[in-house]
Amino acid sequence: MDRNDIDWWGPMPAVTTPFDDGGRIDEDQFQRNIDRLLVAGASGVVAGGCTGEFWALTHDERKRVAEISKEAVGDRGTTIVGAGAVTVAETIALTRHAEAVGCDGALIVPPYFVKLTDDEIFAHFADVSSAVGIPILVYNIPRNTVNAIPPALVERLAHLDRIVAIKESSGDWNNYYGTFLAVRDRMRVFCGPSSAYGVPAVELGADGTIDCFPNVWVPGGLDLYHAPKAGEGARAAELQAVGRRLTDLFTSGGRTLYPATKAAMDILGFPGGGKPRPPLRPLDKDARDGLERGLKELGLA
Protein backbone atom coordinates (compact mmCIF):
# COMPACT_ATOMS: atom_id res chain seq x y z
CA MET A 1 0.00 0.00 0.00
CA ASP A 2 1.29 3.48 -0.89
CA ARG A 3 0.09 6.93 -1.97
CA ASN A 4 -1.54 5.48 -5.08
CA ASP A 5 -3.92 3.34 -3.03
CA ILE A 6 -5.74 6.36 -1.55
CA ASP A 7 -7.45 9.42 -3.01
CA TRP A 8 -6.80 11.86 -0.16
CA TRP A 9 -6.22 15.37 -1.40
CA GLY A 10 -6.94 19.04 -0.79
CA PRO A 11 -7.91 21.01 2.32
CA MET A 12 -9.08 18.71 5.12
CA PRO A 13 -9.74 20.89 8.18
CA ALA A 14 -8.70 19.67 11.61
CA VAL A 15 -12.06 20.05 13.34
CA THR A 16 -12.79 20.95 16.95
CA THR A 17 -14.62 18.75 19.44
CA PRO A 18 -17.38 20.88 21.02
CA PHE A 19 -18.78 20.10 24.46
CA ASP A 20 -22.22 20.88 25.86
CA ASP A 21 -22.97 22.53 29.20
CA GLY A 22 -22.65 19.16 30.91
CA GLY A 23 -19.19 18.58 29.47
CA ARG A 24 -20.33 15.89 27.03
CA ILE A 25 -19.46 15.87 23.33
CA ASP A 26 -22.01 18.05 21.56
CA GLU A 27 -22.69 15.77 18.63
CA ASP A 28 -25.09 18.12 16.88
CA GLN A 29 -22.62 21.04 16.91
CA PHE A 30 -19.82 18.70 15.87
CA GLN A 31 -21.68 17.44 12.83
CA ARG A 32 -23.01 20.88 11.87
CA ASN A 33 -19.46 22.19 11.77
CA ILE A 34 -18.35 19.34 9.52
CA ASP A 35 -21.29 19.91 7.18
CA ARG A 36 -20.51 23.64 6.98
CA LEU A 37 -16.89 22.96 6.06
CA LEU A 38 -17.71 20.39 3.40
CA VAL A 39 -20.23 22.74 1.80
CA ALA A 40 -17.57 25.48 1.82
CA GLY A 41 -15.12 23.36 -0.18
CA ALA A 42 -13.29 21.04 2.21
CA SER A 43 -12.23 17.74 0.65
CA GLY A 44 -12.68 15.90 3.95
CA VAL A 45 -12.01 16.33 7.65
CA VAL A 46 -9.52 15.21 10.26
CA ALA A 47 -11.27 14.72 13.61
CA GLY A 48 -10.02 13.84 17.06
CA GLY A 49 -6.56 15.29 16.52
CA CYS A 50 -4.86 18.13 18.39
CA THR A 51 -7.53 20.66 17.42
CA GLY A 52 -10.05 18.05 18.58
CA GLU A 53 -8.44 17.86 22.06
CA PHE A 54 -7.89 14.12 21.81
CA TRP A 55 -5.86 14.09 25.02
CA ALA A 56 -8.94 15.20 26.99
CA LEU A 57 -11.21 12.48 25.59
CA THR A 58 -11.73 9.00 27.00
CA HIS A 59 -11.14 6.10 24.66
CA ASP A 60 -14.89 5.57 24.40
CA GLU A 61 -15.30 9.23 23.45
CA ARG A 62 -12.57 8.95 20.84
CA LYS A 63 -14.38 5.98 19.35
CA ARG A 64 -17.61 7.97 19.32
CA VAL A 65 -15.84 10.81 17.51
CA ALA A 66 -14.89 8.32 14.80
CA GLU A 67 -18.50 7.20 14.50
CA ILE A 68 -20.07 10.64 14.29
CA SER A 69 -17.36 11.92 11.96
CA LYS A 70 -18.11 9.19 9.46
CA GLU A 71 -21.85 9.81 9.86
CA ALA A 72 -21.37 13.51 9.14
CA VAL A 73 -19.06 13.14 6.15
CA GLY A 74 -20.68 10.10 4.57
CA ASP A 75 -19.47 9.79 1.00
CA ARG A 76 -18.90 13.52 0.54
CA GLY A 77 -15.19 13.42 1.32
CA THR A 78 -12.41 11.78 3.29
CA THR A 79 -12.85 10.92 6.98
CA ILE A 80 -9.66 10.59 9.01
CA VAL A 81 -9.72 10.28 12.81
CA GLY A 82 -7.06 10.47 15.47
CA ALA A 83 -6.00 7.09 16.84
CA GLY A 84 -2.59 7.83 18.32
CA ALA A 85 -1.77 6.74 21.87
CA VAL A 86 1.28 6.03 24.00
CA THR A 87 1.02 2.24 23.82
CA VAL A 88 0.83 -0.02 20.80
CA ALA A 89 -2.24 -1.83 22.16
CA GLU A 90 -4.24 1.38 22.63
CA THR A 91 -3.28 2.65 19.20
CA ILE A 92 -4.28 -0.62 17.55
CA ALA A 93 -7.62 -0.69 19.36
CA LEU A 94 -8.52 2.86 18.32
CA THR A 95 -7.35 2.28 14.75
CA ARG A 96 -9.31 -0.95 14.39
CA HIS A 97 -12.43 0.83 15.64
CA ALA A 98 -11.96 3.60 13.07
CA GLU A 99 -11.70 0.94 10.40
CA ALA A 100 -14.77 -0.90 11.68
CA VAL A 101 -16.99 2.19 11.46
CA GLY A 102 -15.89 3.02 7.93
CA CYS A 103 -13.34 5.80 8.36
CA ASP A 104 -10.89 6.21 5.50
CA GLY A 105 -7.77 6.55 7.59
CA ALA A 106 -6.24 6.91 11.04
CA LEU A 107 -4.12 9.86 12.15
CA ILE A 108 -1.34 8.50 14.37
CA VAL A 109 1.26 10.45 16.34
CA PRO A 110 4.32 8.75 17.75
CA PRO A 111 4.08 7.91 21.46
CA TYR A 112 4.32 11.09 23.50
CA PHE A 113 5.91 12.26 26.78
CA VAL A 114 8.55 9.52 26.90
CA LYS A 115 11.56 10.36 24.73
CA LEU A 116 12.17 7.68 22.13
CA THR A 117 14.91 6.81 19.67
CA ASP A 118 14.17 6.71 15.96
CA ASP A 119 14.30 2.92 16.11
CA GLU A 120 11.70 2.87 18.89
CA ILE A 121 9.39 5.20 16.95
CA PHE A 122 9.80 3.01 13.87
CA ALA A 123 9.04 -0.14 15.88
CA HIS A 124 5.86 1.44 17.27
CA PHE A 125 4.54 2.24 13.80
CA ALA A 126 5.66 -1.15 12.47
CA ASP A 127 3.72 -2.95 15.20
CA VAL A 128 0.60 -0.90 14.49
CA SER A 129 0.89 -1.20 10.73
CA SER A 130 1.11 -4.99 10.89
CA ALA A 131 -2.03 -5.24 13.05
CA VAL A 132 -4.52 -3.00 11.21
CA GLY A 133 -6.17 -2.89 7.81
CA ILE A 134 -6.79 0.83 7.42
CA PRO A 135 -4.41 3.38 5.84
CA ILE A 136 -2.32 5.42 8.29
CA LEU A 137 -1.61 9.15 8.20
CA VAL A 138 1.54 9.75 10.26
CA TYR A 139 1.41 12.95 12.32
CA ASN A 140 4.64 14.81 13.00
CA ILE A 141 4.15 17.52 15.64
CA PRO A 142 7.27 17.31 17.82
CA ARG A 143 6.60 20.43 19.88
CA ASN A 144 3.62 18.54 21.33
CA THR A 145 4.77 14.91 21.27
CA VAL A 146 8.46 15.37 22.23
CA ASN A 147 9.35 12.83 19.53
CA ALA A 148 10.25 14.26 16.13
CA ILE A 149 9.94 12.39 12.84
CA PRO A 150 12.69 13.80 10.60
CA PRO A 151 12.81 13.11 6.86
CA ALA A 152 15.15 10.12 7.18
CA LEU A 153 12.76 8.41 9.58
CA VAL A 154 9.74 9.22 7.41
CA GLU A 155 11.56 7.54 4.54
CA ARG A 156 11.88 4.39 6.66
CA LEU A 157 8.22 4.55 7.66
CA ALA A 158 7.19 4.80 4.01
CA HIS A 159 8.18 1.16 3.58
CA LEU A 160 5.59 -0.02 6.12
CA ASP A 161 2.51 -1.41 4.43
CA ARG A 162 -0.28 0.72 5.93
CA ILE A 163 1.55 4.05 6.02
CA VAL A 164 0.48 6.10 3.03
CA ALA A 165 0.64 9.76 4.09
CA ILE A 166 2.03 12.25 6.57
CA LYS A 167 0.72 15.41 8.17
CA GLU A 168 3.90 17.40 8.56
CA SER A 169 3.28 19.89 11.39
CA SER A 170 6.78 20.53 12.67
CA GLY A 171 6.42 24.23 11.84
CA ASP A 172 9.90 24.02 10.29
CA TRP A 173 9.86 24.65 6.55
CA ASN A 174 13.16 22.83 6.04
CA ASN A 175 11.84 19.72 7.79
CA TYR A 176 8.57 19.93 5.85
CA TYR A 177 10.25 20.29 2.48
CA GLY A 178 12.92 17.69 3.27
CA THR A 179 10.12 15.26 4.11
CA PHE A 180 8.29 16.11 0.88
CA LEU A 181 11.39 15.49 -1.22
CA ALA A 182 12.18 12.24 0.58
CA VAL A 183 8.81 10.49 0.27
CA ARG A 184 6.59 12.27 -2.28
CA ASP A 185 6.76 9.29 -4.63
CA ARG A 186 5.43 6.89 -1.94
CA MET A 187 3.45 8.96 0.56
CA ARG A 188 0.97 11.79 0.27
CA VAL A 189 2.35 14.83 2.08
CA PHE A 190 0.00 17.26 3.82
CA CYS A 191 1.10 20.63 5.14
CA GLY A 192 -0.01 21.18 8.74
CA PRO A 193 0.67 24.87 9.40
CA SER A 194 -0.90 26.03 6.15
CA SER A 195 -1.60 29.41 7.75
CA ALA A 196 2.18 29.88 7.90
CA TYR A 197 3.40 28.36 4.61
CA GLY A 198 0.58 26.44 2.97
CA VAL A 199 0.73 28.37 -0.31
CA PRO A 200 4.39 27.61 -1.09
CA ALA A 201 3.85 24.02 0.05
CA VAL A 202 0.95 23.58 -2.40
CA GLU A 203 2.81 25.40 -5.19
CA LEU A 204 5.67 22.93 -4.79
CA GLY A 205 3.42 19.88 -4.80
CA ALA A 206 1.81 19.25 -1.40
CA ASP A 207 -1.13 16.90 -1.68
CA GLY A 208 -3.21 19.01 0.68
CA THR A 209 -3.48 20.97 3.89
CA ILE A 210 -4.69 19.99 7.37
CA ASP A 211 -5.12 22.96 9.69
CA CYS A 212 -7.43 24.39 12.35
CA PHE A 213 -7.99 27.77 10.69
CA PRO A 214 -10.81 26.77 8.31
CA ASN A 215 -12.93 26.38 11.46
CA VAL A 216 -12.90 30.17 11.71
CA TRP A 217 -11.90 31.32 8.23
CA VAL A 218 -13.93 30.16 5.23
CA PRO A 219 -13.40 30.09 2.39
CA GLY A 220 -9.95 31.62 3.01
CA GLY A 221 -8.56 28.78 5.10
CA LEU A 222 -9.59 26.32 2.40
CA ASP A 223 -8.42 28.51 -0.44
CA LEU A 224 -4.86 28.39 0.90
CA TYR A 225 -5.00 25.14 -1.08
CA HIS A 226 -7.47 25.95 -3.84
CA ALA A 227 -5.98 29.31 -4.91
CA PRO A 228 -2.38 28.21 -5.56
CA LYS A 229 -3.65 24.97 -7.08
CA ALA A 230 -5.66 27.06 -9.56
CA GLY A 231 -2.63 29.25 -10.33
CA GLU A 232 -4.16 32.32 -8.66
CA GLY A 233 -0.82 33.65 -7.45
CA ALA A 234 -1.84 37.13 -6.34
CA ARG A 235 -4.85 35.92 -4.39
CA ALA A 236 -2.85 33.09 -2.86
CA ALA A 237 -0.24 35.58 -1.64
CA GLU A 238 -2.93 37.73 -0.03
CA LEU A 239 -4.46 34.71 1.69
CA GLN A 240 -1.08 33.60 3.02
CA ALA A 241 -0.51 37.04 4.54
CA VAL A 242 -3.88 36.83 6.32
CA GLY A 243 -3.06 33.33 7.52
CA ARG A 244 0.21 34.53 8.98
CA ARG A 245 -1.54 37.34 10.84
CA LEU A 246 -4.19 34.93 12.12
CA THR A 247 -1.50 32.64 13.46
CA ASP A 248 0.11 35.51 15.33
CA LEU A 249 -3.27 36.70 16.67
CA PHE A 250 -4.26 33.26 17.99
CA THR A 251 -0.93 32.70 19.75
CA SER A 252 -0.26 36.06 21.40
CA GLY A 253 -1.84 38.31 24.03
CA GLY A 254 -2.40 35.48 26.51
CA ARG A 255 -3.93 33.22 23.85
CA THR A 256 -3.05 29.70 22.76
CA LEU A 257 -4.20 28.07 19.56
CA TYR A 258 -6.98 25.70 20.52
CA PRO A 259 -8.91 27.84 23.05
CA ALA A 260 -8.53 30.78 20.66
CA THR A 261 -9.96 28.72 17.81
CA LYS A 262 -13.06 27.84 19.80
CA ALA A 263 -13.47 31.40 21.06
CA ALA A 264 -13.23 32.75 17.50
CA MET A 265 -15.87 30.29 16.34
CA ASP A 266 -18.19 31.61 19.06
CA ILE A 267 -17.44 35.23 18.16
CA LEU A 268 -18.20 34.52 14.50
CA GLY A 269 -21.32 32.49 15.23
CA PHE A 270 -20.02 29.18 13.87
CA PRO A 271 -21.01 25.80 15.34
CA GLY A 272 -18.33 23.73 17.04
CA GLY A 273 -16.89 26.26 19.49
CA GLY A 274 -17.57 26.55 23.21
CA LYS A 275 -15.29 25.83 26.13
CA PRO A 276 -12.25 23.62 25.78
CA ARG A 277 -11.80 20.82 28.29
CA PRO A 278 -9.29 21.15 31.11
CA PRO A 279 -6.38 21.42 31.30
CA LEU A 280 -7.12 24.00 28.59
CA ARG A 281 -9.18 26.96 29.79
CA PRO A 282 -11.40 29.48 28.02
CA LEU A 283 -9.82 32.82 27.14
CA ASP A 284 -10.16 35.48 29.82
CA LYS A 285 -11.95 38.72 28.97
CA ASP A 286 -8.86 40.66 27.89
CA ALA A 287 -7.62 37.85 25.65
CA ARG A 288 -11.06 37.33 24.11
CA ASP A 289 -11.58 41.07 23.54
CA GLY A 290 -8.18 41.25 21.85
CA LEU A 291 -9.08 38.30 19.68
CA GLU A 292 -12.33 39.95 18.60
CA ARG A 293 -10.54 43.19 17.77
CA GLY A 294 -8.00 41.30 15.72
CA LEU A 295 -10.66 39.42 13.79
CA LYS A 296 -12.38 42.73 12.98
CA GLU A 297 -9.10 44.27 11.82
CA LEU A 298 -8.64 41.31 9.46
CA GLY A 299 -12.17 41.75 8.14
CA LEU A 300 -13.39 38.43 9.49
CA ALA A 301 -15.83 39.75 12.11
C-alpha positions in Angstrom: 0.0 0.0 0.0 1.3 3.5 -0.9 0.1 6.9 -2.0 -1.5 5.5 -5.1 -3.9 3.3 -3.0 -5.7 6.4 -1.5 -7.4 9.4 -3.0 -6.8 11.9 -0.2 -6.2 15.4 -1.4 -6.9 19.0 -0.8 -7.9 21.0 2.3 -9.1 18.7 5.1 -9.7 20.9 8.2 -8.7 19.7 11.6 -12.1 20.0 13.3 -12.8 21.0 16.9 -14.6 18.7 19.4 -17.4 20.9 21.0 -18.8 20.1 24.5 -22.2 20.9 25.9 -23.0 22.5 29.2 -22.7 19.2 30.9 -19.2 18.6 29.5 -20.3 15.9 27.0 -19.5 15.9 23.3 -22.0 18.0 21.6 -22.7 15.8 18.6 -25.1 18.1 16.9 -22.6 21.0 16.9 -19.8 18.7 15.9 -21.7 17.4 12.8 -23.0 20.9 11.9 -19.5 22.2 11.8 -18.3 19.3 9.5 -21.3 19.9 7.2 -20.5 23.6 7.0 -16.9 23.0 6.1 -17.7 20.4 3.4 -20.2 22.7 1.8 -17.6 25.5 1.8 -15.1 23.4 -0.2 -13.3 21.0 2.2 -12.2 17.7 0.7 -12.7 15.9 3.9 -12.0 16.3 7.7 -9.5 15.2 10.3 -11.3 14.7 13.6 -10.0 13.8 17.1 -6.6 15.3 16.5 -4.9 18.1 18.4 -7.5 20.7 17.4 -10.1 18.0 18.6 -8.4 17.9 22.1 -7.9 14.1 21.8 -5.9 14.1 25.0 -8.9 15.2 27.0 -11.2 12.5 25.6 -11.7 9.0 27.0 -11.1 6.1 24.7 -14.9 5.6 24.4 -15.3 9.2 23.4 -12.6 8.9 20.8 -14.4 6.0 19.4 -17.6 8.0 19.3 -15.8 10.8 17.5 -14.9 8.3 14.8 -18.5 7.2 14.5 -20.1 10.6 14.3 -17.4 11.9 12.0 -18.1 9.2 9.5 -21.9 9.8 9.9 -21.4 13.5 9.1 -19.1 13.1 6.2 -20.7 10.1 4.6 -19.5 9.8 1.0 -18.9 13.5 0.5 -15.2 13.4 1.3 -12.4 11.8 3.3 -12.9 10.9 7.0 -9.7 10.6 9.0 -9.7 10.3 12.8 -7.1 10.5 15.5 -6.0 7.1 16.8 -2.6 7.8 18.3 -1.8 6.7 21.9 1.3 6.0 24.0 1.0 2.2 23.8 0.8 0.0 20.8 -2.2 -1.8 22.2 -4.2 1.4 22.6 -3.3 2.6 19.2 -4.3 -0.6 17.5 -7.6 -0.7 19.4 -8.5 2.9 18.3 -7.3 2.3 14.8 -9.3 -0.9 14.4 -12.4 0.8 15.6 -12.0 3.6 13.1 -11.7 0.9 10.4 -14.8 -0.9 11.7 -17.0 2.2 11.5 -15.9 3.0 7.9 -13.3 5.8 8.4 -10.9 6.2 5.5 -7.8 6.6 7.6 -6.2 6.9 11.0 -4.1 9.9 12.2 -1.3 8.5 14.4 1.3 10.5 16.3 4.3 8.7 17.7 4.1 7.9 21.5 4.3 11.1 23.5 5.9 12.3 26.8 8.6 9.5 26.9 11.6 10.4 24.7 12.2 7.7 22.1 14.9 6.8 19.7 14.2 6.7 16.0 14.3 2.9 16.1 11.7 2.9 18.9 9.4 5.2 16.9 9.8 3.0 13.9 9.0 -0.1 15.9 5.9 1.4 17.3 4.5 2.2 13.8 5.7 -1.1 12.5 3.7 -3.0 15.2 0.6 -0.9 14.5 0.9 -1.2 10.7 1.1 -5.0 10.9 -2.0 -5.2 13.0 -4.5 -3.0 11.2 -6.2 -2.9 7.8 -6.8 0.8 7.4 -4.4 3.4 5.8 -2.3 5.4 8.3 -1.6 9.2 8.2 1.5 9.7 10.3 1.4 13.0 12.3 4.6 14.8 13.0 4.1 17.5 15.6 7.3 17.3 17.8 6.6 20.4 19.9 3.6 18.5 21.3 4.8 14.9 21.3 8.5 15.4 22.2 9.3 12.8 19.5 10.3 14.3 16.1 9.9 12.4 12.8 12.7 13.8 10.6 12.8 13.1 6.9 15.2 10.1 7.2 12.8 8.4 9.6 9.7 9.2 7.4 11.6 7.5 4.5 11.9 4.4 6.7 8.2 4.5 7.7 7.2 4.8 4.0 8.2 1.2 3.6 5.6 0.0 6.1 2.5 -1.4 4.4 -0.3 0.7 5.9 1.6 4.0 6.0 0.5 6.1 3.0 0.6 9.8 4.1 2.0 12.3 6.6 0.7 15.4 8.2 3.9 17.4 8.6 3.3 19.9 11.4 6.8 20.5 12.7 6.4 24.2 11.8 9.9 24.0 10.3 9.9 24.6 6.5 13.2 22.8 6.0 11.8 19.7 7.8 8.6 19.9 5.8 10.3 20.3 2.5 12.9 17.7 3.3 10.1 15.3 4.1 8.3 16.1 0.9 11.4 15.5 -1.2 12.2 12.2 0.6 8.8 10.5 0.3 6.6 12.3 -2.3 6.8 9.3 -4.6 5.4 6.9 -1.9 3.5 9.0 0.6 1.0 11.8 0.3 2.3 14.8 2.1 0.0 17.3 3.8 1.1 20.6 5.1 0.0 21.2 8.7 0.7 24.9 9.4 -0.9 26.0 6.1 -1.6 29.4 7.7 2.2 29.9 7.9 3.4 28.4 4.6 0.6 26.4 3.0 0.7 28.4 -0.3 4.4 27.6 -1.1 3.8 24.0 0.0 1.0 23.6 -2.4 2.8 25.4 -5.2 5.7 22.9 -4.8 3.4 19.9 -4.8 1.8 19.3 -1.4 -1.1 16.9 -1.7 -3.2 19.0 0.7 -3.5 21.0 3.9 -4.7 20.0 7.4 -5.1 23.0 9.7 -7.4 24.4 12.3 -8.0 27.8 10.7 -10.8 26.8 8.3 -12.9 26.4 11.5 -12.9 30.2 11.7 -11.9 31.3 8.2 -13.9 30.2 5.2 -13.4 30.1 2.4 -10.0 31.6 3.0 -8.6 28.8 5.1 -9.6 26.3 2.4 -8.4 28.5 -0.4 -4.9 28.4 0.9 -5.0 25.1 -1.1 -7.5 25.9 -3.8 -6.0 29.3 -4.9 -2.4 28.2 -5.6 -3.7 25.0 -7.1 -5.7 27.1 -9.6 -2.6 29.2 -10.3 -4.2 32.3 -8.7 -0.8 33.6 -7.5 -1.8 37.1 -6.3 -4.9 35.9 -4.4 -2.8 33.1 -2.9 -0.2 35.6 -1.6 -2.9 37.7 0.0 -4.5 34.7 1.7 -1.1 33.6 3.0 -0.5 37.0 4.5 -3.9 36.8 6.3 -3.1 33.3 7.5 0.2 34.5 9.0 -1.5 37.3 10.8 -4.2 34.9 12.1 -1.5 32.6 13.5 0.1 35.5 15.3 -3.3 36.7 16.7 -4.3 33.3 18.0 -0.9 32.7 19.7 -0.3 36.1 21.4 -1.8 38.3 24.0 -2.4 35.5 26.5 -3.9 33.2 23.9 -3.0 29.7 22.8 -4.2 28.1 19.6 -7.0 25.7 20.5 -8.9 27.8 23.1 -8.5 30.8 20.7 -10.0 28.7 17.8 -13.1 27.8 19.8 -13.5 31.4 21.1 -13.2 32.8 17.5 -15.9 30.3 16.3 -18.2 31.6 19.1 -17.4 35.2 18.2 -18.2 34.5 14.5 -21.3 32.5 15.2 -20.0 29.2 13.9 -21.0 25.8 15.3 -18.3 23.7 17.0 -16.9 26.3 19.5 -17.6 26.6 23.2 -15.3 25.8 26.1 -12.2 23.6 25.8 -11.8 20.8 28.3 -9.3 21.1 31.1 -6.4 21.4 31.3 -7.1 24.0 28.6 -9.2 27.0 29.8 -11.4 29.5 28.0 -9.8 32.8 27.1 -10.2 35.5 29.8 -11.9 38.7 29.0 -8.9 40.7 27.9 -7.6 37.8 25.7 -11.1 37.3 24.1 -11.6 41.1 23.5 -8.2 41.2 21.9 -9.1 38.3 19.7 -12.3 40.0 18.6 -10.5 43.2 17.8 -8.0 41.3 15.7 -10.7 39.4 13.8 -12.4 42.7 13.0 -9.1 44.3 11.8 -8.6 41.3 9.5 -12.2 41.8 8.1 -13.4 38.4 9.5 -15.8 39.8 12.1 
